[in-house]
Amino acid sequence: MNDRTPTFAYADAGALSSAQRNKVLRNTYWLLALSLLPTVAGAWLGVSTGITRSLTGGLGLIVFLAGAFGFMFAIEKTKNSAAGVPVLLAFTFFMGLMLSRLIGAVLGLQNGASLVMTAMGGTAGVFFVMATLASVIKRDISGLGKWLFVGALVVMVGAIVNVFVGSSIGMMVISTLCVGVFSLYMLYDLKQIIDGGETNYISATLALYLDIFNVFQGLLSLLGLSSSSD
């Protein structure tokens, strides 16, 4: 998948003018902001109706992986066409729906609403820091991609195993790794856009959306686990 497969060599930054790179970044930010609306709608629908409540264990894992990778494949195929944006927005709605079980569980805690808001604020803070770093770092960090890809694979495999093991400690470790890996992925993906290594704003939006989604999910899991153990 193009969205999380590391790019070891940047495109020649000189091939894109500063104005073109800024346009890609600007379009990415606008589409990223827009993509959060279907996510909120999907999460609200899932929490209010309980439509995803039965998706537990292996069934939930199969539905999530099939849906997520199916959508990402479709986005990759349509990213250069008019269908690219609607497919991306449909994907973000699906991801919000899948996130609703976790949000619903956290909201069921005594201070659940404040935990969700804290996770949102923390995710926004991480994005702001990484966007600032990406704009001031001058060195090429493209070599970081292969290590982050390995880290993402470790997180994914660990999460799949823990679905069947059901370890709270394992979940805390996985969630911590998730926050760390995808925070750095934000920096990597933003730097690619700024340096001209990513020229398609739909692909760029997908990458950043996955970073944000995973950081938020990791933070919310950590906050929920910490609160429930008190």
C-alpha positions in Angstrom: 0.0 0.0 0.0 1.4 3.4 -0.9 0.1 5.1 2.2 2.3 3.3 4.6 5.1 1.8 2.4 8.2 3.9 3.1 9.7 5.9 0.2 13.4 5.6 0.5 14.3 8.2 -2.1 12.6 11.6 -2.4 11.5 13.0 -5.7 13.9 15.7 -6.8 12.8 18.7 -4.8 13.9 21.0 -7.6 11.3 19.3 -9.9 8.6 21.2 -8.0 8.6 24.9 -7.4 8.0 26.3 -4.0 4.5 27.5 -5.1 3.6 23.9 -6.3 4.8 22.4 -3.0 2.8 25.0 -1.0 -0.2 24.2 -3.1 0.0 20.5 -2.3 0.5 21.3 1.4 -2.5 23.7 1.4 -4.8 21.2 -0.4 -3.7 18.5 1.9 -4.6 20.6 5.0 -8.0 21.5 3.6 -8.8 17.9 2.7 -7.5 16.6 6.0 -9.8 19.0 7.9 -12.7 18.0 5.7 -11.9 14.3 6.2 -12.4 14.7 10.0 -16.1 15.5 9.6 -17.1 12.0 8.2 -14.9 10.5 11.0 -16.9 12.4 13.6 -20.2 11.5 11.9 -19.2 7.8 11.8 -18.1 7.8 15.4 -21.3 9.5 16.5 -23.5 7.0 14.5 -21.6 4.0 16.0 -21.9 5.3 19.6 -25.5 6.4 19.3 -26.8 3.3 17.6 -24.4 0.6 18.9 -24.1 -0.7 15.3 -20.5 -1.9 15.9 -21.1 -3.3 19.3 -21.1 -6.9 18.0 -17.8 -6.5 16.2 -15.7 -8.0 18.9 -12.6 -10.3 18.7 -11.8 -11.9 15.5 -14.9 -10.7 13.7 -14.2 -7.1 14.4 -10.6 -7.6 13.3 -11.6 -9.1 10.0 -14.2 -6.4 9.3 -11.7 -3.7 10.1 -8.8 -5.0 8.1 -10.9 -5.9 5.1 -12.6 -2.5 5.1 -9.5 -0.5 5.8 -7.3 -2.2 3.2 -10.1 -2.3 0.7 -10.7 1.4 1.0 -6.9 2.2 0.9 -6.6 0.1 -2.3 -9.5 2.0 -3.8 -8.0 5.4 -2.8 -4.7 4.5 -4.4 -6.5 3.6 -7.7 -8.7 6.7 -7.8 -6.3 9.3 -6.4 -5.7 10.9 -9.8 -9.4 11.1 -10.7 -12.5 12.9 -9.5 -13.6 9.9 -7.5 -10.5 10.1 -5.2 -11.9 12.6 -2.7 -15.3 10.9 -2.2 -13.6 7.5 -1.8 -11.3 9.1 0.8 -14.2 10.6 2.7 -16.1 7.3 2.6 -13.0 5.7 4.1 -12.8 8.3 6.9 -16.5 7.6 7.7 -15.7 3.9 8.0 -12.8 4.6 10.3 -15.0 6.7 12.5 -17.5 3.9 12.7 -14.8 1.4 13.6 -13.5 3.9 16.3 -16.9 4.1 17.9 -16.5 1.0 20.0 -13.4 2.4 21.8 -15.1 5.9 22.2 -18.2 4.3 23.5 -16.2 2.2 26.1 -14.3 5.3 27.2 -17.5 7.4 27.4 -18.9 4.8 29.7 -16.3 5.7 32.3 -17.0 8.3 35.0 -14.8 10.9 33.4 -15.2 9.5 29.8 -16.1 12.8 28.1 -13.0 14.6 29.5 -10.8 11.7 28.5 -12.0 11.9 24.9 -11.4 15.7 24.9 -8.0 15.2 26.4 -7.1 12.7 23.7 -8.3 15.1 21.0 -6.3 17.9 22.5 -3.2 15.7 22.8 -3.5 14.6 19.2 -3.8 18.3 18.0 -0.8 19.2 20.1 1.3 16.4 18.6 0.3 17.5 15.1 1.2 21.1 15.8 4.6 20.1 17.2 5.4 17.8 14.2 4.2 20.4 11.7 6.4 23.0 13.3 9.4 20.6 13.3 8.8 19.6 9.7 8.9 23.3 8.6 12.2 24.1 10.5 14.2 20.9 10.0 16.5 21.3 7.0 18.1 17.8 6.8 16.7 15.0 4.8 14.9 12.5 7.0 13.7 10.2 4.3 15.9 7.4 5.7 13.6 7.4 8.7 10.8 5.8 6.6 12.1 2.3 6.6 12.4 2.2 10.5 8.9 3.7 10.9 7.5 1.1 8.5 9.0 -1.6 10.7 7.6 0.1 13.8 4.2 0.2 12.2 4.3 -3.5 11.4 5.3 -4.3 15.0 2.3 -2.3 16.2 -0.1 -3.9 13.8 1.1 -7.5 14.6 1.1 -6.8 18.3 -2.5 -5.4 18.1 -3.7 -8.4 16.1 -2.1 -10.8 18.7 -3.6 -8.9 21.6 -7.1 -9.2 20.1 -6.9 -12.9 21.0 -4.8 -12.6 24.1 -6.7 -9.7 25.7 -3.9 -8.4 27.9 -4.3 -4.9 29.4 -0.5 -4.6 29.9 0.0 -5.6 26.3 -2.6 -3.0 25.1 -0.8 -0.3 27.1 2.5 -1.2 25.5 1.0 -1.4 22.0 -0.8 1.9 22.5 2.4 3.6 23.7 4.3 2.3 20.7 1.4 3.4 18.4 1.6 7.0 19.7 5.4 7.1 19.4 5.6 5.6 15.9 2.8 7.5 14.3 3.8 10.8 15.9 7.1 10.4 14.1 5.3 9.3 11.0 3.5 12.7 11.0 6.9 14.4 11.0 8.0 12.1 8.1 4.9 12.6 6.0 4.8 16.4 6.5 8.4 16.7 5.6 7.8 14.7 2.4 5.1 17.1 1.4 7.2 20.2 2.3 10.3 18.9 0.4 8.3 17.8 -2.6 8.6 14.1 -2.0 4.8 13.7 -2.1 3.0 15.4 -5.0 -0.5 14.0 -4.7 -2.6 15.7 -2.1 -5.0 12.8 -1.7 -2.2 10.4 -1.0 -0.7 13.0 1.4 -4.0 13.4 3.2 -4.5 9.6 3.6 -1.0 9.3 5.1 -1.6 12.2 7.6 -5.1 11.0 8.4 -3.8 7.5 9.4 -1.1 9.2 11.5 -3.7 11.3 13.3 -6.1 8.4 13.7 -3.5 6.1 15.2 -2.2 8.8 17.6 -5.7 9.6 18.8 -6.6 5.9 19.2 -3.4 5.2 21.1 -3.9 8.2 23.4 -7.5 7.4 24.0 -6.7 3.7 24.8 -3.9 4.8 27.3 -6.2 7.3 29.0 -9.1 4.8 29.2 -6.9 2.0 30.5 -5.3 4.3 33.1 -8.7 5.7 34.2 -10.3 2.2 34.5 -7.4 0.9 36.6 -7.8 3.7 39.2 
